Amino acid sequence: MTEALPQPGDVLCVGGAASVQFQGDRALTFRVIRVDPRITYDGWLWIDGYVLGPNGDALQRRVIFVKRDGLRKKR
């Protein structure tokens, strides 16, 4: 997802390419609320949003720290 920052409402697949903590069965489907504008390590982002269940329902609100290039847009 190198073209643009995630936007509110985007649904992302967050797996091991985004951060080692989301490898394998720890991968998330994540709906973005906002991207923190503060500068951090090059290529990394803090994203606020909701972990989605299999039916697309919000299960948990989280803030995650991920590599921008490791994110995949789901829809």
N, C-alpha and C positions, 0 to 999 in steps of 0.2 A: 504494500500500500504506500508506494513512494510518491504518488502524484500529489496528494493533499492530506492535510490533517483530518482525522476523523471528525465528523460533525454530529451534533445532537440528533438522535434518532437513528444513526447508523447502527447496524447489527454486525458485530465482528465475531470471527472465529479466532479465539486466542489460544494458541497451542505452544508447543515447545520452541518454535521459531521466535516467538515474542518474548519468552522468558522461560528459563529452566523450571521454574515453579509450576508451569502449566503443561508439562510434558505428559504424554500418554492419557490415562484416564482422568487426569486433573485438568484437561482442556475445558475451556468455557465458551459458551455462546453469550455474548455480552452486548447490551444495548447502551450506547453512549448517552450520557447526560451532558457532560462537558469535558473539555481538555484543559488541564491546568496550564495557564500561560507562562508560569515561571520557567526560567531557563534551568535546565538540568544537564546531565551528561549528553554529549552529542548523539543524536539518534534515539534518545529515550524520552518517554512521555509518562506523565501521571494522568490517568483517565478515570473519571467518576462515572458510574453507571450501575446497571442492574445485570446480574447473572440471570439468564433466562433458562427455563425448563424446556423439556421436549415439546410442549404445546405453545411455547412462546410467552408463557406467563413469567412475570418477574418473581424470582425466588428470594433474592438477597441483594441489597445495595452494597457496593464495594468501590474502593479506590484501588486501582492496580497500576503498577509501574512496569512498562513494557517497551520493547524495541519497536519503533515505528515500522521498520521494514518487515517485521515478523507478523504484522496484523493482516488478516484476510477479511475483506468485506463479504458478508453472507448474502445480503440482498441489496 
